[in-house]
Amino acid sequence: MTPLSAPQSIRVSWVFDVISPFAYLAFPRLEELPAGVELEVVPVLLAALLDHFGQRGPAEIPSKRRFTYRFVLWRARRLGLPLRMPPAHPFNPLAALRLIIAAGSTSLAAQLSVADPQAAIADPAIKQRLRDNTSWACSRGVFGVPTLLIGEELFWGHDAIDMALDYLRQPQAFADPDMRSVDSLPIAAARTRTQAG
């Protein structure tokens, strides 16, 4: 495999919510980003992204919830990552997201060193920053977490990291006719909110 290197400094935004176990699976892979990449860590509220795009979360569909939890446990085992599901899921991630913002996103990998966690969580500026992060992500088309955003390109999910690494290595490979054609692929049918019949 060709070693990754970025010919020039490039900014990559990693958009995540702690509610997503897939963000946990993706986090260690961020170390694989090539030299020259400036990583921006952007905590957002997944629930607000889902509302913005009119989506349901995986936990809101019982069969998808069960599959998702089993898949994430299986995937963590395959990756050799320790994973224990929280006592209840989904949970309210607001306090954790605000603490991450209060500590500074660049310290995500280190222990959070917030002197007064309750004050940080209640700080209106911290609350606003989380809202701003989420609005920014929505405006860029981020529809789920975790997502790597490279320029205008979105790489959604922990399993899209290899695709993002390939894009950083050879962005021109993503500009061939097949890749470009999906941007204007017409919609032949759209579902309605009525029952099938």
N, C-alpha and C positions, 0 to 999 in steps of 0.2 A: 504494500500500500504506500502511495506517495505521501511523504510527510506534509502536514498542513502548514502553510505559512500564508499570511496575508501580505500582498505586495505593498499595501498602504494601510494606514489606520482606518478601520471600519467600525462603526458603532452597531452593536447588536443589542437589542432589548429583549430581556427574558421576562415575560408577563406571567404571573402566577398568583394563585390563591392557596393558602395553607389547607383549605378544605379539600383540595384535590390530592389524592394519594399519588396520582401520576406526576405531580410536581415533585414529590419526594423521590420518585424513581428517576426523574430527569435531572435533578440537581447535581448528582455526582458527575454526570456526563458533560457538564459545562466546562469541566477542566480540559476537555478535548478541543475546545475552541482554539484556533491557531493563534500564534503570536501576532501581535498587531491588532487584535480585536479588542475594542473597548466595550466591556460588558456593562450594560445598565440593567439593574434588577428593579422590576416594577411590580410591586404588590397591588392587586386589584381585587374587587369584590365580584366573584363569579356570578352570584345571584343577580347583580345589576347587569352584567353582560348578557345573561340568559334573558332577563326581562327586556333589555334593549332590542334583542334580535327575535323575541317571541319564541324562545326555546324552552323545553323542559330539561331539567337536570337529570342525570342518570339515576339518581336516587328517587326521582318522582315517578318512575315506572317500575313496579315491583320486579318483573323478570329481568329488566336491565340492571336494577340495583343489585340483585343477587349475582348476576353474571359479572358485573363490574368489580364487586368486592372479591369474588373468587379469582377473577383474572389478575387483579392487582397483587393478591397474595401469591398466586402462581408465578407471576412475572418477577416479583421480588425474590422469590426462591431461586428462579433461574438466573437472576443477576447476582445472586449471593449477597443481597442486601437484607439486613434484619428489618422486619416490618411487623408491627403489631397494630391492629385496627384500634381506633379509639373506642371508649366505652359506648358511645352512641355516634351515629353518623347518618345524615349530615348534622353538623353542629354549627353554632354561630361563630364565624371566624373573625369577627370585627376586632375583638381585643387583641388577638395575635397579630393581625395585619397592622393595627395601629402601633403596637410595640415595635414591629419591624421598621416601620417608618420612623418612629421616634429614635430608634437606635441608629438609624441610617442604613439604607439598603446595602451599602457596601460592606457592612459588618454581618451580613446574613450568615456567613459561614462560621463566624465566631460566636461566642456567648453574647447574648444581649446584655449590654451594660447600661441599663436605664435606671437611674437613681430612684425615681418615684414612678413605678409602673402605672398606678392608678391615675396620677396626674397626667401622664403621657397619653393614656387612653382617652381621658376626658378633654384633652387640649383641643380647642376648636381648630387650630391650625393643622393638627395631625389629622383630624376628621376630614378637613377640607382637602388635604393632600391625597387621602385615599379616594375621595370623590373625584378629584382632578385626575388622578392616575387612571381611574376607571373610565371617565369620560374620554380621556386621551386614547385609551385602548379601543373604546367603541368607535371613535372617529377614525381610527386606523383599520377598522374592520376585524379586530380581534374578537372572535366569537366564543372562544373557550380557552381553558388553561390546562397545562402550560403551553405557551406559544413563544417561539423565538421569532422576532421581527427583525429582518435584515433589509434595510431600505424599505421598499414597499412590499416585500415578499413575506408571507406568513408561513410558519412551519409549526403546525398545531400537534400537540401530543408528545408524550415522551418517546414514542416510536418514530417521530419525524426528525429526530436529531441527526441521524445519518444523512437524511436528505439535506438538512441545513449545512452539514459539514461538506457534502458534495457541492452544494451551491457556493459555499465560500471558496472551495478549491477551484471550481470551474463554472462560474456563473453563465458563461456563454452556452453551456450544455443545456441550460434551461430556456434558451431563446430559439430552439429549433422549431420548425413548422408545427410539429405535433404539440409541443408545449404551448406555443402561441395560439393555436387553434382553440384551446379550451377557454380562452378569454372571451371568445365570441360564439361559443357553441350555443345554438338556439335551444330554448325550452320548448319541447314538443307537447308536454302535458303538465298540468299543475293540479295538485290534489285540492279538494275542497274540504270543508269541515263537516260534510255530511257523511252518513254511513255508506260503505261500499254496497253496490247493488246492481 
